[in-house]
Amino acid sequence: MKKALKRTLSIISYRTFVLMAVAMLSTFACLKLNIKADFPLTLVATAVIFPIVFSIGGAYKRREVALDHYAALKTYGKSIFYAARDWPEECSPKSLELIRHEITNMLNACRTLFTSKKSEIAEHELAVYDSFSKLSRLIRTELREKGLASGEVSRCNQYLSKMLESFEKIKHVFQYRTPRTLRAFSDIFITLLPVLYGPYFAAIAGDYTVPALAYVVPALFAFILTSLDNIQIHLENPFDQVGEDDVFINVEKFGERLQQHSVTHPTSAA
């Protein structure tokens, strides 16, 4: 119940209440001044619903892309860790810990970058690239120079390359948004329509036996439009940790799992 309430409240903002009040005030003024008109509701679908639904779909796809590449980032990181644990003739606990530490550092730097402001990208991405650079050097010093076959070292470098590719794709999801002009277009009509449709709400008010019900429809009208817009805003940045559907980079859990897997070497447990 608490989760459902929290999710409902997350799509409500101060703008919701402002536009609900404006819509009811517009209806009240039209009733008092006897201004009535039968406006087509297709205008609402064309000017607001379609652009918002399109934007929500685009934002959701971006979130799914971010999730796919976040999974790839963790997958290839684990692959490098397991390679360091299982491929050498003898597993060096020190080498394994260095690699584990740098992989978790890299993920932590990614989390810092993706939860920061866009203006701080240049500053925080340096820490991510630094972690990738250190991990590259560890593959050379802790694996190749300690006797791992060149083909297997090459495979580890391929994993690292895939991690870099996934990071860059996630970064582009973070940097770029759904079409801004479409957002601006729908924002204008979300603000104007609750006012402009006052004559329409006044015209259908005569169908209600209870006069107060005349204000329920304009309030719901504004609530629906602003709620859809808020959903789109929450999905726009899947890393800001504001919406219920955001991508959460759980570095602590990832590092803990790697730590658990480094305790016992499979060959010694056999």
C-alpha positions as CSV (number, residue, x, y, z in Angstrom):
1,M,0.0,0.0,0.0
2,K,2.8,2.4,0.9
3,K,4.6,1.7,-2.3
4,A,1.5,2.3,-4.4
5,L,0.9,5.6,-2.6
6,K,4.5,6.6,-3.1
7,R,4.3,5.8,-6.8
8,T,1.1,7.8,-7.2
9,L,2.6,10.8,-5.4
10,S,5.7,10.7,-7.5
11,I,3.7,11.7,-10.6
12,I,2.1,14.7,-8.8
13,S,3.9,18.0,-8.7
14,Y,3.0,21.6,-7.7
15,R,2.2,22.2,-11.4
16,T,-0.5,19.5,-11.2
17,F,-2.4,21.5,-8.5
18,V,-1.8,24.8,-10.2
19,L,-3.3,23.6,-13.5
20,M,-6.1,21.9,-11.7
21,A,-7.0,25.2,-10.0
22,V,-6.6,27.1,-13.3
23,A,-8.9,24.6,-15.1
24,M,-11.6,24.9,-12.4
25,L,-11.3,28.7,-12.3
26,S,-11.6,28.9,-16.1
27,T,-14.8,26.7,-16.0
28,F,-16.2,28.9,-13.2
29,A,-15.6,32.1,-15.2
30,C,-17.2,30.6,-18.3
31,L,-20.3,29.5,-16.3
32,K,-20.7,32.9,-14.8
33,L,-20.2,34.7,-18.1
34,N,-22.3,32.1,-20.0
35,I,-19.4,31.3,-22.4
36,K,-20.0,27.9,-23.8
37,A,-18.6,26.0,-26.8
38,D,-18.5,22.4,-28.0
39,F,-14.7,22.0,-28.7
40,P,-13.5,18.7,-30.3
41,L,-11.5,16.5,-28.0
42,T,-9.4,15.3,-30.9
43,L,-7.4,18.5,-30.4
44,V,-6.3,17.2,-27.0
45,A,-5.1,13.9,-28.5
46,T,-3.3,15.6,-31.3
47,A,-1.7,18.5,-29.4
48,V,-0.9,16.7,-26.1
49,I,-1.6,13.0,-25.7
50,F,0.2,11.9,-28.9
51,P,3.4,13.9,-28.3
52,I,3.6,12.9,-24.6
53,V,3.0,9.2,-25.3
54,F,5.6,9.3,-28.1
55,S,8.1,11.0,-25.6
56,I,7.3,8.4,-22.9
57,G,7.9,5.6,-25.4
58,G,11.2,7.1,-26.5
59,A,12.4,7.7,-22.9
60,Y,11.5,4.2,-21.9
61,K,13.5,2.8,-24.8
62,R,16.5,4.9,-23.6
63,R,16.1,3.4,-20.1
64,E,16.1,-0.1,-21.5
65,V,19.2,0.6,-23.6
66,A,20.9,2.0,-20.4
67,L,19.9,-1.2,-18.5
68,D,21.3,-3.5,-21.3
69,H,24.7,-1.7,-21.4
70,Y,24.8,-1.5,-17.6
71,A,24.4,-5.3,-17.6
72,A,27.1,-5.7,-20.2
73,L,29.4,-3.5,-18.1
74,K,29.0,-5.8,-15.1
75,T,29.2,-9.0,-17.3
76,Y,32.5,-8.1,-18.9
77,G,33.9,-6.9,-15.5
78,K,33.0,-10.2,-13.9
79,S,34.6,-12.0,-16.9
80,I,37.9,-10.2,-16.4
81,F,37.7,-11.1,-12.6
82,Y,37.0,-14.8,-13.3
83,A,39.7,-14.9,-15.9
84,A,42.2,-13.5,-13.3
85,R,41.0,-16.1,-10.8
86,D,40.7,-19.2,-13.0
87,W,43.0,-18.9,-16.0
88,P,46.5,-18.5,-14.5
89,E,48.4,-21.6,-13.4
90,E,48.3,-20.2,-9.8
91,C,45.8,-17.7,-8.6
92,S,47.5,-14.7,-6.9
93,P,45.1,-13.4,-4.1
94,K,46.9,-10.0,-4.3
95,S,46.4,-9.7,-8.1
96,L,42.8,-10.8,-7.8
97,E,42.1,-8.2,-5.1
98,L,43.8,-5.5,-7.2
99,I,41.6,-6.3,-10.2
100,R,38.4,-6.6,-8.0
101,H,39.1,-3.3,-6.4
102,E,39.7,-1.5,-9.7
103,I,36.5,-3.0,-11.3
104,T,34.4,-1.7,-8.3
105,N,36.2,1.6,-8.5
106,M,35.2,1.9,-12.1
107,L,31.6,1.2,-11.4
108,N,31.6,3.6,-8.5
109,A,33.1,6.3,-10.8
110,C,30.3,5.5,-13.3
111,R,27.7,6.0,-10.6
112,T,29.1,9.3,-9.5
113,L,29.2,10.5,-13.2
114,F,25.6,9.4,-14.0
115,T,24.1,10.9,-10.9
116,S,25.8,14.2,-11.2
117,K,24.8,17.3,-13.2
118,K,25.4,17.3,-17.0
119,S,27.7,20.3,-16.5
120,E,30.0,18.1,-14.4
121,I,30.5,15.4,-17.0
122,A,33.9,16.4,-18.1
123,E,35.2,16.4,-14.5
124,H,33.7,13.0,-13.4
125,E,34.4,11.1,-16.6
126,L,38.1,11.5,-16.1
127,A,37.8,9.3,-13.0
128,V,36.1,6.6,-15.1
129,Y,38.7,6.7,-17.8
130,D,41.4,6.6,-15.1
131,S,39.9,3.4,-13.7
132,F,39.7,1.8,-17.2
133,S,43.4,2.8,-17.7
134,K,44.4,1.2,-14.4
135,L,42.5,-1.9,-15.2
136,S,44.2,-2.1,-18.6
137,R,47.6,-1.9,-16.9
138,L,46.6,-4.6,-14.3
139,I,45.8,-6.9,-17.2
140,R,49.4,-6.5,-18.4
141,T,51.2,-6.5,-15.0
142,E,49.1,-9.0,-13.1
143,L,48.2,-11.4,-15.9
144,R,50.5,-11.2,-19.0
145,E,53.7,-10.6,-17.1
146,K,52.9,-13.4,-14.7
147,G,52.6,-16.0,-17.4
148,L,49.0,-15.9,-18.7
149,A,48.9,-17.1,-22.3
150,S,48.9,-14.2,-24.9
151,G,45.6,-15.5,-26.4
152,E,43.9,-15.3,-23.0
153,V,45.3,-11.9,-22.3
154,S,44.0,-10.8,-25.6
155,R,40.5,-12.1,-24.6
156,C,40.7,-10.0,-21.4
157,N,41.6,-6.9,-23.4
158,Q,38.5,-7.6,-25.6
159,Y,36.4,-7.7,-22.5
160,L,37.9,-4.4,-21.4
161,S,37.1,-3.0,-24.9
162,K,33.5,-4.1,-24.6
163,M,33.3,-2.5,-21.1
164,L,34.5,0.8,-22.6
165,E,31.9,0.5,-25.4
166,S,29.1,-0.1,-23.0
167,F,30.2,2.9,-20.9
168,E,30.2,5.2,-23.9
169,K,26.7,4.1,-24.9
170,I,25.4,4.6,-21.4
171,K,27.1,8.1,-21.3
172,H,25.3,9.1,-24.5
173,V,22.0,8.0,-23.0
174,F,22.8,10.2,-20.0
175,Q,23.9,13.2,-22.1
176,Y,21.2,13.3,-24.7
177,R,17.4,13.5,-24.2
178,T,14.3,12.9,-26.2
179,P,13.4,15.7,-28.7
180,R,13.4,19.0,-26.8
181,T,11.1,20.7,-29.4
182,L,8.5,18.0,-28.9
183,R,8.7,18.6,-25.1
184,A,8.3,22.3,-25.6
185,F,5.3,21.8,-27.9
186,S,3.5,19.6,-25.4
187,D,4.4,21.8,-22.5
188,I,2.7,24.8,-24.2
189,F,-0.5,22.9,-24.8
190,I,-0.6,21.3,-21.3
191,T,-0.5,24.8,-19.9
192,L,-3.0,26.3,-22.3
193,L,-5.7,23.6,-22.8
194,P,-7.1,23.6,-19.3
195,V,-7.8,27.3,-19.7
196,L,-9.0,27.2,-23.3
197,Y,-11.3,24.3,-22.7
198,G,-13.2,26.3,-20.0
199,P,-16.1,27.0,-22.4
200,Y,-16.3,23.2,-23.2
201,F,-16.5,22.2,-19.6
202,A,-19.1,25.0,-19.0
203,A,-21.1,23.6,-21.9
204,I,-21.3,20.0,-20.5
205,A,-21.9,21.2,-17.0
206,G,-25.7,21.2,-17.7
207,D,-25.6,17.4,-18.0
208,Y,-24.8,17.0,-14.3
209,T,-27.5,16.9,-11.6
210,V,-25.0,18.1,-8.9
211,P,-23.5,21.5,-9.9
212,A,-20.2,20.8,-8.1
213,L,-19.5,17.9,-10.5
214,A,-19.0,20.5,-13.2
215,Y,-15.5,21.2,-11.7
216,V,-14.5,17.5,-11.4
217,V,-14.0,17.0,-15.1
218,P,-11.7,20.0,-15.7
219,A,-9.7,19.0,-12.6
220,L,-9.3,15.4,-13.8
221,F,-8.4,16.8,-17.3
222,A,-5.5,18.9,-15.9
223,F,-4.5,16.0,-13.5
224,I,-4.2,13.5,-16.4
225,L,-2.2,15.8,-18.7
226,T,0.3,16.9,-16.0
227,S,0.6,13.3,-14.6
228,L,1.6,12.0,-18.1
229,D,4.1,14.8,-18.4
230,N,5.6,14.1,-15.0
231,I,6.0,10.4,-16.0
232,Q,7.9,11.5,-19.1
233,I,10.1,13.8,-17.0
234,H,10.9,11.0,-14.6
235,L,11.9,8.6,-17.4
236,E,13.9,11.3,-19.2
237,N,17.0,10.8,-17.1
238,P,17.1,7.1,-15.9
239,F,20.0,7.9,-13.5
240,D,18.7,10.8,-11.4
241,Q,17.2,8.5,-8.7
242,V,14.0,10.6,-8.7
243,G,11.5,8.3,-10.5
244,E,10.4,4.8,-9.5
245,D,11.8,3.4,-12.8
246,D,15.4,4.7,-12.5
247,V,18.5,2.6,-13.1
248,F,20.3,2.1,-9.8
249,I,24.0,1.2,-9.9
250,N,24.6,-1.0,-6.9
251,V,28.4,-1.0,-6.6
252,E,28.4,-2.3,-3.0
253,K,26.4,-5.5,-3.9
254,F,28.5,-6.1,-7.0
255,G,31.8,-5.7,-5.1
256,E,30.5,-8.0,-2.3
257,R,29.6,-10.7,-4.8
258,L,33.1,-10.5,-6.3
259,Q,34.6,-10.7,-2.9
260,Q,32.6,-13.8,-2.1
261,H,33.8,-15.4,-5.4
262,S,37.4,-14.7,-4.6
263,V,37.5,-16.5,-1.3
264,T,37.9,-20.0,-2.7
265,H,39.7,-20.9,-5.9
266,P,37.8,-23.7,-7.7
267,T,40.8,-25.9,-8.2
268,S,41.7,-25.9,-4.6
269,A,38.1,-26.8,-3.6
270,A,37.9,-29.8,-6.0
